[in-house]
Every structure is written in C-alpha cells, then in structure tokens.
Amino acid sequence: MAEAKENDEASKEGSKDDAPDESKSGTNPTPTIEHVWNSPKSASLYHIFGMDVFSRNDIISLDEDIILFIAGSSVVKFDLQTKTRTYLRSASGSNVGCITTDSDKGRLFLGEKDTPSSSSPRVMVFDLSTSDAIATMRGGAEKGYACIDVNPDGTKLCTVSASPDYSLTVWNWVEGQIILRTKAFGQDVYRVGFSPFVDGSITTCGSGHIRFWRMAETFTGLKLQGDIGKFGKVDLSDVEAFAELPDGNVVSGSDTGHLLLWEGGFVRCRF
C-alpha cells in the first residue's frame, strides 16, 4: 500500500511538471496544430479513410498503377496493384488545398489551406522517389492556397491564394524565393497554369473570368501583366478549366457547356 501511494504521488508530480503553466491566463491554452503534430507523444498515423472531394484538383495519376490524392492534411500515394499507401504530410498538420507534379512526375508540389491564424500557409515540394520534403516556402498567401502549377522545365512555380487576398505568386522554388506577386482577381480563382509553349505566359480562371498573364520586362523591372478575357456577346461565365493550343490561343469551358476559343483576350468562336 505504501509503495502504491508513493507511485501515485510520483504520478501526480509528473503530471504537474508536464502540464502547461496556467498561472498567467487562468485557462488551459489551446496548443497549435503544429505543436500537437510534432509532439513525440502524438499517435502515429495508421490509415486515412476517404479523400477530399471538394478541391478541384485533388487527384493525379502518376502512371497506370499509382495515383496521388488529397486526404485532409496529407497527400496519399496509392498503388492500385499492391494496395499500399504512402502518406506525404503537410508540415504544420494543416489541410492540403492543392497539388501538382512536374512534367516528369518526379516531384510533388502542394499548397496548404485552413492554417491557424498564427501560422503562414506553406508551399511544400516532395521528392516522390523517396517521399522526402525537399523545400518549404511561405509568403504567398494569408489563409491558404487554391491552385498551383509548375512550368515545363520544373524551375518555376506559380500559386494563387484563396480568400481574402487572391494573390498570384511566381516562385523560384529551388532558391525558395518569390519572383513576382500581384492580385490575381477579386473573386475565387479555380485554376492557374503556365503555358507549355510560351515562356513566362500564365493563365488563370475562375468565378466569372479568365485572365491571360505575361512576365514582362518594364522600365521598373520584371512585372506580371494580366489581361482580362472579354466575353463580348457570349454570356459571362465561370471558367473551371482551360487548355492552351500550340498557336498560343486558349480553349476554355463555360457554364453552358460550350467550349470557348480565346484569341488575343477575346472570344473568337463558341462551339
């Protein structure tokens, strides 16, 4: 009985030492997600059920056997043949907002969303052969990232943030530096993409708009210049997706189900 009492006293003392100091606030402080995620006492991840079905770009096919998809704060690398899973987790434990891969599908790029107010959303780069994070960047969003893309040679990254800032940011991800940043639009942007044919050309689309950007040298240095697409006689529409043609023209979707062919910022035809 005496030994049990001593053990009980020691347990109580250990609990006091481990507990947060409540003397200043009088309440138990809520730990940040990052603190809980990195705690050595946290439970290890065993399995994630389901996937994020609300993101527009939430699944990528790497090859015939392997897919990537968003599930909460992780990207799941799933082998369709062996049924094995590898989890690529965001640095802070925040949800993943968007993903893309480079042209040879050797690297995964992700943008966080729903981050705590005390933490700036991150853009992370993973080596898919090792599942290791090889780069982490901040500064392109206030609350989270809505869409992301990488240029054809894999050296530049572009992101668009979600509400409230809607910022278009071009990164040199190898150096971890922002090259250019500007306001993309005043409403939701659904997709951003580098041109596969014209270096420095970018297209964004979303709620009631499509916009054509170019990285241009000016008297004051390198700038992002964007032209809003003019629908003309065609009804104004949300634009969910687009594809650039080899001649530089762009084909986009529309609310009515028609395809729109854009040339020089105007709708050339609808079909």
C-alpha positions as CSV (number, residue, x, y, z in Angstrom):
1,M,0.0,0.0,0.0
2,A,2.8,2.4,0.9
3,E,4.5,1.6,-2.5
4,A,1.3,2.2,-4.4
5,K,0.9,5.6,-2.6
6,E,4.4,6.6,-3.5
7,N,3.8,5.7,-7.1
8,D,0.6,7.7,-7.1
9,E,2.3,10.7,-5.6
10,A,5.1,10.5,-8.3
11,S,2.5,10.2,-11.0
12,K,0.8,13.4,-9.7
13,E,4.1,15.2,-9.6
14,G,4.9,14.1,-13.1
15,S,1.5,15.4,-14.3
16,K,2.2,18.8,-12.8
17,D,5.6,19.0,-14.4
18,D,4.2,18.1,-17.8
19,A,1.2,20.4,-17.6
20,P,1.3,23.9,-19.2
21,D,1.7,26.9,-17.0
22,E,-1.8,28.3,-16.3
23,S,-0.8,30.9,-13.8
24,K,-0.8,33.8,-16.2
25,S,-4.0,33.2,-18.2
26,G,-6.0,31.1,-15.7
27,T,-7.1,28.9,-18.6
28,N,-5.7,25.9,-20.3
29,P,-4.0,27.2,-23.5
30,T,-5.0,25.5,-26.7
31,P,-1.9,24.0,-28.5
32,T,-1.4,24.9,-32.1
33,I,-1.8,22.1,-34.7
34,E,1.9,22.3,-35.4
35,H,2.7,21.6,-31.7
36,V,0.5,18.6,-31.5
37,W,1.6,17.2,-34.9
38,N,5.3,17.3,-33.9
39,S,4.9,16.1,-30.4
40,P,6.8,12.8,-29.7
41,K,3.8,11.7,-27.6
42,S,1.4,12.0,-30.6
43,A,-0.1,8.8,-32.0
44,S,1.4,7.6,-35.2
45,L,-0.6,7.7,-38.4
46,Y,-2.1,4.3,-39.3
47,H,-4.7,4.9,-42.0
48,I,-6.7,7.7,-43.6
49,F,-10.2,6.9,-44.8
50,G,-11.8,8.8,-47.7
51,M,-10.4,11.7,-49.7
52,D,-11.0,15.4,-50.2
53,V,-13.8,15.7,-52.8
54,F,-14.3,19.4,-52.6
55,S,-11.0,20.5,-54.1
56,R,-11.0,20.9,-57.9
57,N,-7.5,19.5,-58.4
58,D,-7.4,16.7,-55.8
59,I,-6.2,13.7,-57.7
60,I,-3.2,13.0,-60.0
61,S,-2.3,9.9,-62.0
62,L,1.4,9.2,-61.9
63,D,1.2,6.1,-64.1
64,E,-1.0,3.2,-64.7
65,D,-0.6,1.9,-61.2
66,I,-0.1,4.9,-58.9
67,I,-2.3,7.8,-58.1
68,L,-2.0,10.8,-55.7
69,F,-5.0,12.3,-53.9
70,I,-5.6,14.8,-51.1
71,A,-6.9,13.5,-47.8
72,G,-7.1,16.1,-45.1
73,S,-3.6,17.2,-44.1
74,S,-1.9,14.5,-46.2
75,V,-1.4,13.5,-49.8
76,V,-1.9,9.8,-50.3
77,K,0.3,8.0,-52.8
78,F,-1.7,4.9,-53.6
79,D,-0.5,1.8,-55.5
80,L,-3.6,0.3,-57.3
81,Q,-1.9,-3.1,-57.7
82,T,-0.4,-3.7,-54.3
83,K,-3.0,-1.5,-52.4
84,T,-0.1,0.1,-50.4
85,R,-0.2,3.7,-49.3
86,T,2.4,6.3,-48.6
87,Y,1.4,9.5,-46.7
88,L,3.0,12.8,-47.6
89,R,2.0,15.1,-44.7
90,S,1.9,18.9,-44.6
91,A,4.5,20.5,-42.4
92,S,2.1,22.1,-39.9
93,G,-0.7,19.5,-40.0
94,S,-2.9,21.9,-41.9
95,N,-5.2,20.7,-44.7
96,V,-3.8,20.4,-48.2
97,G,-5.5,22.8,-50.6
98,C,-4.0,22.0,-54.0
99,I,-1.4,19.7,-55.6
100,T,0.5,19.3,-58.9
101,T,3.6,17.4,-60.2
102,D,6.3,18.5,-62.5
103,S,6.5,17.2,-66.1
104,D,8.4,14.0,-65.4
105,K,6.3,13.4,-62.3
106,G,9.3,13.1,-60.0
107,R,8.3,15.9,-57.6
108,L,5.0,16.7,-55.9
109,F,4.1,20.4,-55.1
110,L,1.4,21.1,-52.6
111,G,-0.1,24.2,-51.0
112,E,-1.6,24.3,-47.5
113,K,-5.0,25.7,-46.6
114,D,-7.0,26.4,-43.4
115,T,-3.8,27.1,-41.4
116,P,-4.0,28.5,-37.9
117,S,-4.1,32.3,-37.7
118,S,-0.6,32.2,-36.0
119,S,0.9,30.2,-38.9
120,S,1.6,31.3,-42.5
121,P,0.5,28.7,-45.1
122,R,3.3,26.7,-46.7
123,V,4.1,25.5,-50.2
124,M,6.0,22.2,-50.0
125,V,8.0,20.2,-52.5
126,F,8.4,16.4,-52.2
127,D,10.7,14.0,-53.9
128,L,8.3,11.2,-54.9
129,S,11.0,8.6,-55.2
130,T,11.9,9.0,-51.5
131,S,8.7,10.7,-50.2
132,D,11.0,13.3,-48.5
133,A,10.2,17.0,-48.3
134,I,13.0,18.9,-50.2
135,A,11.7,22.5,-50.0
136,T,9.3,24.6,-47.9
137,M,8.2,28.2,-48.7
138,R,6.0,30.8,-47.1
139,G,4.8,34.3,-48.1
140,G,2.3,33.7,-51.0
141,A,-1.0,33.5,-49.1
142,E,-2.8,34.8,-46.0
143,K,-5.1,31.8,-45.3
144,G,-4.3,29.1,-47.9
145,Y,-3.6,28.2,-51.5
146,A,-6.4,27.5,-54.0
147,C,-4.4,26.3,-57.1
148,I,-0.8,25.6,-58.1
149,D,1.3,24.8,-61.2
150,V,4.9,24.3,-62.2
151,N,6.4,25.4,-65.5
152,P,7.6,22.9,-68.2
153,D,11.2,22.8,-67.2
154,G,10.4,22.5,-63.5
155,T,12.3,25.6,-62.3
156,K,9.4,27.9,-61.5
157,L,6.2,27.5,-59.5
158,C,3.0,29.6,-59.6
159,T,0.3,29.7,-56.9
160,V,-2.9,31.5,-56.4
161,S,-4.1,32.1,-52.8
162,A,-7.7,31.7,-51.6
163,S,-9.8,34.4,-50.0
164,P,-9.2,37.1,-48.8
165,D,-6.1,38.1,-50.8
166,Y,-6.3,36.1,-54.1
167,S,-2.6,36.6,-54.8
168,L,-0.8,35.3,-57.9
169,T,2.7,34.4,-56.9
170,V,5.6,33.2,-59.1
171,W,8.4,31.4,-57.2
172,N,11.9,30.2,-57.8
173,W,11.3,27.2,-55.7
174,V,14.9,25.9,-55.9
175,E,16.1,29.1,-54.2
176,G,12.9,29.4,-52.1
177,Q,12.3,32.9,-53.3
178,I,9.3,34.9,-54.7
179,I,10.0,36.3,-58.1
180,L,6.7,38.2,-58.6
181,R,3.5,38.7,-56.8
182,T,0.3,40.5,-57.7
183,K,-3.5,40.5,-57.2
184,A,-5.0,37.7,-59.5
185,F,-8.6,38.7,-59.2
186,G,-11.3,39.9,-56.7
187,Q,-13.1,36.6,-56.6
188,D,-12.3,32.9,-56.4
189,V,-9.6,31.6,-58.8
190,Y,-10.1,27.9,-59.7
191,R,-7.0,27.1,-61.8
192,V,-3.6,28.6,-62.7
193,G,-1.3,27.2,-65.4
194,F,2.0,28.0,-67.1
195,S,2.0,28.0,-70.9
196,P,3.6,24.8,-72.2
197,F,4.6,26.7,-75.3
198,V,5.4,30.4,-74.4
199,D,8.0,31.0,-71.6
200,G,6.6,33.4,-68.9
201,S,3.0,33.1,-70.0
202,I,0.4,32.2,-67.4
203,T,-3.4,31.8,-67.5
204,T,-5.8,31.9,-64.5
205,C,-9.5,31.3,-64.5
206,G,-12.4,31.2,-62.0
207,S,-15.5,32.9,-60.9
208,G,-16.8,35.0,-63.8
209,H,-13.4,35.4,-65.5
210,I,-10.4,34.2,-67.4
211,R,-7.1,36.1,-67.4
212,F,-4.0,36.0,-69.5
213,W,-0.7,36.9,-67.9
214,R,2.8,37.5,-69.1
215,M,6.0,38.1,-67.2
216,A,7.3,41.3,-68.9
217,E,10.4,43.4,-68.6
218,T,9.5,47.1,-68.0
219,F,11.4,50.3,-67.1
220,T,10.9,49.4,-63.5
221,G,11.9,45.8,-63.8
222,L,10.1,42.5,-64.2
223,K,6.3,42.7,-63.9
224,L,3.2,40.5,-64.1
225,Q,0.8,42.0,-66.7
226,G,-2.6,40.5,-66.9
227,D,-5.4,41.0,-69.5
228,I,-9.0,40.1,-68.5
229,G,-10.7,38.0,-71.1
230,K,-13.7,39.8,-72.7
231,F,-16.7,37.6,-73.3
232,G,-18.3,40.1,-75.7
233,K,-21.7,38.8,-76.9
234,V,-21.2,35.5,-75.1
235,D,-22.8,35.3,-71.6
236,L,-20.4,35.9,-68.8
237,S,-19.4,32.6,-67.3
238,D,-17.4,30.9,-64.6
239,V,-14.5,29.1,-66.1
240,E,-13.4,25.9,-64.5
241,A,-10.7,24.7,-66.9
242,F,-8.7,25.7,-70.0
243,A,-6.1,24.3,-72.3
244,E,-3.5,26.3,-74.4
245,L,-3.0,25.4,-78.1
246,P,0.4,25.4,-79.8
247,D,-0.5,28.7,-81.6
248,G,-1.0,30.4,-78.2
249,N,-4.8,30.5,-78.3
250,V,-6.7,29.1,-75.4
251,V,-9.8,26.9,-75.2
252,S,-11.9,27.1,-72.1
253,G,-15.1,25.7,-70.7
254,S,-18.2,27.6,-69.7
255,D,-21.4,27.3,-67.6
256,T,-23.5,26.5,-70.6
257,G,-21.3,23.5,-71.7
258,H,-19.9,25.3,-74.7
259,L,-16.2,25.5,-75.4
260,L,-14.8,29.0,-76.0
261,L,-11.8,29.7,-78.2
262,W,-9.9,32.7,-76.9
263,E,-7.6,34.7,-79.2
264,G,-5.9,38.0,-78.0
265,G,-8.1,38.2,-75.0
266,F,-11.4,37.9,-76.9
267,V,-13.8,35.0,-77.7
268,R,-13.1,34.1,-81.3
269,C,-15.8,31.4,-81.5
270,R,-18.0,29.2,-79.4
271,F,-18.7,25.5,-80.1
